[in-house]
């Protein structure tokens, strides 16, 4: 699901009170973003029901990007109970993303 400056609070902050939300801050011109995208989508299916994956384009949504101090992309943040509980920057191999998810979903 894609989110934007207007619906971020509703789709990420509010929903993170019910289920963890993983936010992929990306840009269409970013090669590492394109490398990481299929991994995140695959794992969101593998972990179906354990978290929600959303994407936000940093070029089109400067307010949220500034609010969360996005300096490098891809930047992945996990929200729980309205707060960022963990994050990583850059494309990581699937096994490392899986370890990150396991650590934060338990």
Phi, psi and omega per residue, in radians:
X1 nan 2.383 3.058
X2 -1.642 2.407 3.069
X3 -2.118 2.950 -3.114
X4 -2.518 -3.113 -3.128
X5 -0.972 -0.643 -3.057
X6 -1.276 -0.688 -3.040
X7 -1.890 0.143 -3.089
X8 -1.018 -0.818 -3.110
X9 -1.064 -0.703 -3.118
X10 -1.271 -0.825 -3.017
X11 -1.441 -0.399 -3.115
X12 -1.971 -1.050 -3.043
X13 -1.092 -0.897 -3.112
X14 -1.147 -0.792 -3.099
X15 -1.178 -0.473 -3.105
X16 -1.196 -0.176 3.056
X17 -1.341 -0.354 -3.113
X18 -1.800 -0.666 -3.065
X19 -2.626 2.504 3.092
X20 -1.002 2.490 3.107
X21 -2.119 2.160 3.085
X22 -1.739 2.140 -3.097
X23 -1.902 2.196 3.090
X24 -1.768 1.834 3.033
X25 -1.476 2.069 -3.007
X26 -2.468 3.045 2.960
X27 -2.443 2.618 -3.087
X28 -1.168 -0.453 -3.097
X29 -1.536 0.031 -2.978
X30 -1.646 1.893 3.140
X31 -1.015 -0.781 3.112
X32 -1.079 -0.524 3.095
X33 -1.107 -0.723 -3.130
X34 -1.199 -0.541 3.103
X35 -1.217 -0.735 -3.062
X36 -1.347 -0.525 -3.039
X37 -0.906 -0.900 -3.123
X38 -1.112 -0.560 3.104
X39 -1.122 -0.828 3.138
X40 -1.089 -0.742 -3.123
X41 -1.149 -0.703 3.109
X42 -1.091 -0.829 -3.108
X43 -1.185 -0.526 3.096
X44 -1.149 -0.529 3.069
X45 -1.325 -0.729 3.125
X46 -1.050 -0.707 -3.090
X47 -1.716 0.416 -3.045
X48 -0.837 2.255 3.139
X49 1.593 -0.181 -3.132
X50 -1.697 -0.421 3.046
X51 -2.758 2.871 3.065
X52 -1.912 2.335 3.068
X53 -1.769 2.195 3.041
X54 -2.235 2.709 -3.137
X55 -2.146 2.511 3.059
X56 -2.382 2.207 -3.137
X57 -1.384 2.039 -3.062
X58 -1.176 -0.518 3.136
X59 -1.222 -0.597 -3.086
X60 -1.602 -0.180 -3.044
X61 -2.353 1.227 -3.055
X62 -1.188 -0.470 -3.083
X63 -1.155 -0.885 -3.134
X64 -1.167 -0.702 3.133
X65 -1.050 -0.721 3.121
X66 -1.218 -0.742 -3.121
X67 -1.008 -0.642 -3.115
X68 -1.781 0.303 3.026
X69 0.886 0.868 3.127
X70 -1.325 1.961 -3.129
X71 -1.880 -0.523 -3.132
X72 -2.334 2.633 3.104
X73 -2.296 2.710 -0.086
X74 -1.182 2.508 3.055
X75 -2.124 2.126 -3.072
X76 -1.955 2.206 -3.134
X77 -2.221 2.412 3.047
X78 -1.832 2.223 3.107
X79 -1.855 2.327 3.001
X80 -2.395 2.366 3.127
X81 0.857 0.786 3.060
X82 1.303 0.024 -3.079
X83 -2.123 2.666 3.007
X84 -1.315 2.115 -3.135
X85 -1.778 -0.397 3.079
X86 -2.898 2.843 -3.120
X87 -2.793 2.828 2.960
X88 -2.584 2.779 -3.121
X89 -2.163 2.395 3.085
X90 1.715 2.905 3.134
X91 -1.410 2.155 3.084
X92 -1.974 2.680 3.067
X93 -1.128 2.726 -3.059
X94 -0.932 -0.752 -3.093
X95 -1.103 -0.580 3.121
X96 -1.290 -0.660 3.084
X97 -1.127 -0.707 3.119
X98 -1.084 -0.764 3.096
X99 -1.061 -0.734 3.119
X100 -1.073 -0.784 3.117
X101 -1.099 -0.844 -3.119
X102 -1.009 -0.751 -3.131
X103 -1.085 -0.671 -3.019
X104 -1.649 -0.239 -3.129
X105 -1.660 -0.127 -3.130
X106 -1.766 nan nan
